[in-house]
């Protein structure tokens, strides 16, 4: 009888991906650089040309936006949220964190090493 062993990553879930949209690349880049400079995120990707369709104040709106993908240690979430809320041009910014359940162990370790540089 053949037994198949599944490899599982035993690392604790300490990492997250935070999504946040911005109205333009300039404001997105400003926040991205701040998060990196403050050692709150290891990497921030800026994806331009995102079309968002959403309900706002009883209307359907459409906007061209930039999406930030923020890779960070979970322990930094509150500070990241505070910085974004304080400096974001929107009245109600999108700030959604998703746990990273698995990933390349060396990459996840790198995220942690950036966090501890502060």
Secondary structure by P-SEA (a helix, b strand, c coil): cbbbbbbbccccccbbbbbbbbccaaaaaaaaaaaaaaccccbbbbbcbbbbbbbcccbbbbbbbbbbbccccccaaaaaaaaaaacccccccbbbbbbcccccaaaaaaaaaaaacc
